[in-house]
Amino acid sequence: MQINHLVLLLVCCVLTACGGGGGSSSTPSTPPPTTTPPPAPTVDITGPQGSILEKTAVTLTAETSLTGNVTYTWQQLDGKPVEHTVNGNQLTFQTPGCFW
């Protein structure tokens, strides 16, 4: 009976010494670096301020915070259709007459 107690005691000591941790490294893991997304691009459109007379040439200029090769696309969404010219970031058109 004493041998059974001795074997049981030895088994308990071996299991306690093992720790049950199973091969973990002593070096703490490094969290992955956090990346900050780039800021959203901005676009500013500048042109004449205030009222504009009819049949007057108007130039609108677009400026963006983007760098490199930037393409500008201009589109009229509403109003009497006007003929326009585009030169890169500039749109020029003549305001329509008040009486069609």
Backbone hydrogen bonds in HBPLUS format (Angstrom, degrees):
<---DONOR---> <-ACCEPTOR-->    atom                        ^
c    i                          cat <-CA-CA->   ^        H-A-AA   ^      H-
h    n   atom  resd res      DA  || num        DHA   H-A  angle D-A-AA Bond
n    s   type  num  typ     dist DA aas  dist angle  dist       angle   num
A0005-HIS N   A0001-MET O   3.18 MM   4  6.52 154.5  2.24 145.7 152.0     1
A0006-LEU N   A0002-GLN O   2.93 MM   4  6.10 151.6  2.01 142.2 150.4     2
A0007-VAL N   A0003-ILE O   2.82 MM   4  6.04 158.3  1.87 150.8 156.0     3
A0008-LEU N   A0004-ASN O   2.93 MM   4  6.06 160.4  1.97 144.3 150.2     4
A0009-LEU N   A0005-HIS O   2.91 MM   4  6.02 154.3  1.97 143.4 150.4     5
A0010-LEU N   A0006-LEU O   2.93 MM   4  6.15 157.4  1.98 146.4 152.3     6
A0011-VAL N   A0007-VAL O   2.91 MM   4  6.12 158.9  1.96 151.6 157.3     7
A0012-CYS N   A0008-LEU O   3.01 MM   4  6.21 157.5  2.06 145.4 151.4     8
A0013-CYS N   A0009-LEU O   3.00 MM   4  6.24 154.4  2.07 146.6 153.6     9
A0014-VAL N   A0010-LEU O   2.96 MM   4  6.21 159.9  2.01 151.0 156.0    10
A0015-LEU N   A0011-VAL O   3.01 MM   4  6.21 164.8  2.03 151.8 155.6    11
A0016-THR N   A0012-CYS O   2.96 MM   4  6.07 152.9  2.03 145.0 152.7    12
A0017-ALA N   A0013-CYS O   2.96 MM   4  6.11 156.4  2.02 148.0 154.0    13
A0018-CYS N   A0014-VAL O   3.09 MM   4  6.25 141.8  2.25 142.4 152.3    14
A0065-SER N   A0042-THR O   3.01 MM  23  5.37 146.4  2.13 144.7 148.3    15
A0044-ASP N   A0063-GLU O   2.76 MM  19  5.20 162.2  1.80 156.5 162.8    16
A0063-GLU N   A0044-ASP O   2.84 MM  19  5.20 149.3  1.94 148.9 158.8    17
A0046-THR N   A0061-THR O   2.82 MM  15  5.24 164.3  1.84 150.8 155.1    18
A0061-THR N   A0046-THR O   2.84 MM  15  5.24 162.1  1.87 152.1 158.3    19
A0055-LYS N   A0095-THR O   2.97 MM  40  4.72 130.6  2.22 110.8 121.5    20
A0095-THR N   A0056-THR O   2.90 MM  39  5.32 164.1  1.92 140.3 141.5    21
A0058-VAL N   A0093-PHE O   2.70 MM  35  5.45 162.3  1.73 167.7 173.9    22
A0093-PHE N   A0058-VAL O   2.92 MM  35  5.45 154.2  1.99 152.4 160.6    23
A0060-LEU N   A0091-LEU O   2.76 MM  31  5.19 162.5  1.79 156.1 161.2    24
A0091-LEU N   A0060-LEU O   2.90 MM  31  5.19 159.6  1.94 150.4 157.1    25
A0062-ALA N   A0089-ASN O   2.86 MM  27  5.20 164.0  1.89 154.0 159.5    26
A0085-THR N   A0092-THR O   2.85 MM   7  5.33 156.1  1.91 153.3 161.3    27
A0092-THR N   A0085-THR O   2.91 MM   7  5.33 167.1  1.93 157.9 162.0    28
A0087-ASN N   A0090-GLN O   2.87 MM   3  5.15 165.4  1.89 151.0 155.5    29
A0090-GLN N   A0087-ASN O   3.10 MM   3  5.15 156.2  2.16 112.0 119.1    30
